[in-house]
């Protein structure tokens, strides 16, 4: 009879295998979507290659025992989930957005909170663990999205402003992962810049992507508010406060985006766009 530890290890391995398989399915969707684009001689092939490699990186990172790898994988999957949902709503006829959203949703649901209690690595907060992990996942997701689009902007000399913000966003992620106060402050400053510069059009984001990045930036500004209030009052919440509620909310959001992607892909008449 297998021991409880062995059973748990097998269940964890199965979850990671399912999440990796779903992530690799997203790779196949990207290869099918961008297949002809990889052969172009111009360096405009670079953005498709980067976005195709992201789910590969997530599928590898999820096997790490360090919390940084777990958060990196989830941040990439959240980024791809939002990207897939956005593409599905934008009336694409090849169902690529739906496939990417479903693959990312399956990866996130397969893992759940599994692996997020890892005790290896510098990320070992004594309080507000859930809040800080949520902030980190969202920061990684936004950084991945901005990095991919910033590389795409490099083909136009007049649209290189977003690439200047990516290193600062990456620094904020590193600071958060190392539990430095400056990391949280840098991350908040980046979100403020995204809201201001994105809202004024200074970042030259496409009109479909702009509300998505601004919306996630606003959420990231709101997430730490309970933490700041608790610190100001000198009341540290118990480690498991709102843990089930956060899991239910995140699951509902994942399912909502996945179902919306399917509905827009199957039930709504779309216009075909050509590149």
VEXMI-66098 format. One line per 2 residues: number of its first residue (from 1); for each residue y, x, z of C-alpha. Coordinates in steps of 0.02 Angstrom, whole numbers, plus 50000, padded with zeros to 5 digits. Example, Ala and Ser with C-alpha at 12.3 -4.5 7.8 and 13.67 -1.06 7.14 Angstrom:
! VEXMI-66098
1) 49775 50615 50390 | 49947 50684 50357
//
This chain:
! VEXMI-66098
1) 50000 50000 50000 | 50167 50076 49947
3) 50290 50118 50084 | 50458 50025 50091
5) 50547 50185 50037 | 50433 50203 49886
7) 50457 50020 49838 | 50644 50039 49852
9) 50641 50198 49748 | 50539 50112 49612
11) 50658 49964 49611 | 50806 50082 49597
13) 50724 50175 49455 | 50688 50012 49364
15) 50869 49955 49386 | 50933 50119 49317
17) 50812 50112 49170 | 50868 49936 49125
19) 51051 49984 49141 | 51025 50138 49032
21) 50930 50038 48900 | 51071 49910 48891
23) 51199 50050 48880 | 51103 50130 48735
25) 51101 49961 48649 | 51291 49970 48651
27) 51275 50138 48563 | 51173 50055 48425
29) 51307 49921 48407 | 51441 50055 48388
31) 51336 50151 48262 | 51313 49994 48160
33) 51498 49952 48170 | 51569 50126 48135
35) 51427 50200 48032 | 51528 50226 47874
37) 51678 50288 47970 | 51591 50442 48041
39) 51580 50518 47867 | 51766 50521 47834
41) 51841 50695 47814 | 51999 50654 47909
43) 51998 50673 48098 | 52016 50484 48114
45) 51827 50486 48142 | 51859 50555 48317
47) 51902 50390 48407 | 51742 50303 48346
49) 51639 50453 48400 | 51719 50454 48573
51) 51695 50269 48604 | 51515 50282 48543
53) 51478 50423 48665 | 51551 50329 48814
55) 51396 50220 48844 | 51287 50375 48825
57) 51388 50459 48963 | 51371 50304 49071
59) 51184 50295 49042 | 51166 50476 49098
61) 51287 50465 49244 | 51198 50317 49324
63) 51050 50432 49364 | 51160 50544 49470
65) 51138 50538 49659 | 51322 50574 49684
67) 51442 50430 49707 | 51556 50503 49573
69) 51422 50479 49439 | 51390 50301 49497
71) 51574 50256 49490 | 51597 50342 49321
73) 51457 50240 49244 | 51526 50077 49312
75) 51703 50119 49258 | 51644 50151 49079
77) 51542 49990 49076 | 51690 49889 49140
79) 51800 49968 49006 | 51672 49925 48871
81) 51648 49750 48941 | 51834 49714 48926
83) 51840 49797 48755 | 51693 49695 48693
85) 51765 49534 48760 | 51932 49573 48679
87) 51851 49609 48510 | 51749 49448 48521
89) 51907 49346 48554 | 51998 49434 48412
91) 51890 49342 48284 | 51777 49481 48224
93) 51637 49417 48111 | 51506 49553 48141
95) 51468 49504 48323 | 51500 49684 48378
97) 51615 49630 48519 | 51485 49508 48585
99) 51349 49641 48578 | 51455 49770 48670
101) 51507 49644 48803 | 51329 49584 48832
103) 51261 49762 48841 | 51394 49814 48967
105) 51369 49655 49069 | 51181 49685 49076
107) 51209 49863 49136 | 51329 49809 49272
109) 51220 49664 49330 | 51063 49771 49328
111) 51141 49898 49445 | 51241 49783 49559
113) 51287 49884 49713 | 51134 49994 49696
115) 51179 50177 49718 | 51353 50144 49786
117) 51301 50191 49961 | 51259 50369 49910
119) 51300 50498 50042 | 51318 50646 49924
121) 51487 50706 49861 | 51662 50712 49932
123) 51689 50524 49927 | 51640 50474 50105
125) 51778 50362 50174 | 51765 50307 50354
127) 51852 50142 50313 | 51904 50036 50164
129) 51755 50101 50064 | 51742 49943 49959
131) 51929 49938 49921 | 51933 50121 49872
133) 51778 50104 49762 | 51854 49953 49674
135) 52014 50050 49646 | 51915 50197 49578
137) 51809 50094 49459 | 51962 50006 49389
139) 52057 50171 49374 | 51911 50250 49280
141) 51898 50099 49166 | 52084 50104 49123
143) 52080 50292 49100 | 51934 50278 48979
145) 52021 50140 48880 | 52186 50233 48873
147) 52101 50396 48825 | 52008 50315 48681
149) 52164 50229 48615 | 52272 50384 48642
151) 52154 50483 48531 | 52168 50345 48401
153) 52357 50360 48409 | 52351 50545 48366
155) 52333 50499 48182 | 52514 50441 48187
157) 52646 50567 48246 | 52758 50425 48304
159) 52625 50350 48419 | 52572 50491 48535
161) 52655 50429 48694 | 52498 50362 48777
163) 52411 50532 48774 | 52547 50598 48891
165) 52496 50471 49023 | 52308 50503 49016
167) 52308 50671 49110 | 52409 50593 49251
169) 52287 50446 49260 | 52142 50570 49265
171) 52227 50665 49407 | 52242 50502 49504
173) 52055 50470 49482 | 52013 50645 49544
175) 52128 50623 49693 | 52051 50456 49738
177) 51876 50527 49724 | 51926 50667 49843
179) 52005 50540 49962 | 52179 50615 49946
181) 52329 50506 49983 | 52419 50579 49834
183) 52277 50518 49723 | 52309 50338 49773
185) 52497 50361 49752 | 52476 50440 49580
187) 52359 50300 49528 | 52484 50169 49586
189) 52626 50259 49496 | 52523 50259 49335
191) 52494 50072 49351 | 52680 50043 49374
193) 52714 50147 49217 | 52583 50051 49117
195) 52662 49886 49169 | 52839 49943 49128
197) 52806 50046 48972 | 52674 49928 48906
199) 52783 49776 48935 | 52931 49855 48844
201) 52823 49916 48700 | 52859 50100 48734
203) 52673 50143 48733 | 52652 50063 48560
205) 52494 49971 48610 | 52421 49840 48493
207) 52474 49665 48545 | 52293 49619 48585
209) 52266 49769 48701 | 52435 49762 48787
211) 52405 49610 48901 | 52233 49678 48947
213) 52299 49846 49009 | 52449 49767 49093
215) 52338 49640 49179 | 52217 49771 49247
217) 52364 49878 49303 | 52437 49731 49400
219) 52268 49699 49482 | 52258 49882 49534
221) 52429 49867 49614 | 52369 49716 49713
223) 52199 49783 49767 | 52264 49908 49899
225) 52384 49784 49980 | 52259 49725 50114
227) 52223 49907 50153 | 52408 49949 50174
229) 52431 49796 50285 | 52281 49842 50394
231) 52343 50021 50410 | 52518 49961 50457
233) 52444 49846 50591 | 52324 49979 50652
235) 52174 49866 50623 | 52030 49944 50527
237) 51910 49812 50457 | 51722 49831 50483
239) 51631 49923 50342 | 51546 49767 50273
241) 51698 49652 50276 | 51702 49541 50121
243) 51558 49638 50045 | 51462 49484 49986
245) 51623 49399 49927 | 51671 49551 49822
247) 51497 49555 49745 | 51502 49370 49702
249) 51676 49384 49627 | 51631 49535 49520
251) 51470 49451 49461 | 51566 49294 49415
253) 51694 49396 49316 | 51557 49490 49224
255) 51465 49330 49179 | 51628 49244 49132
257) 51675 49380 49007 | 51498 49385 48936
259) 51490 49196 48913 | 51664 49193 48837
261) 51613 49327 48713 | 51459 49229 48661
263) 51560 49068 48643 | 51693 49148 48534
265) 51560 49237 48430 | 51448 49086 48400
267) 51551 48929 48422 | 51720 48971 48346
269) 51756 48997 48163 | 51823 49172 48135
271) 51922 49266 48005 | 51844 49420 47928
273) 51949 49579 47943 | 51919 49731 47836
275) 51970 49910 47873
//
